[in-house]
């Protein structure tokens, strides 16, 4: 059975390791908060509202699909005209 001084030393070592881990975790947390703030700033600089980013993305995706469809329709019309000219 270990004596009390060995147990206290072991507890102190464990406390020191826990303190080191806490310091690393706090540093990591601060880094993540800074990165989040930087990303929010980039989103705002791009002209988007971070609070509505998901909705903006969905709206833009729908707009792109609609524009692609319009472009395909215009291309088909142009191809028909070209084909009629070539005949």
ABEGO torsion letter per residue (X at the ends): XBBAAAAAAAAAAAAAAAAAAAAAAAAAAAAAAAAAAAAAAAAAAAGBBAAAAAAAAAAAAAAAAAAAAAAAAAAAAAAAAAAAAAX
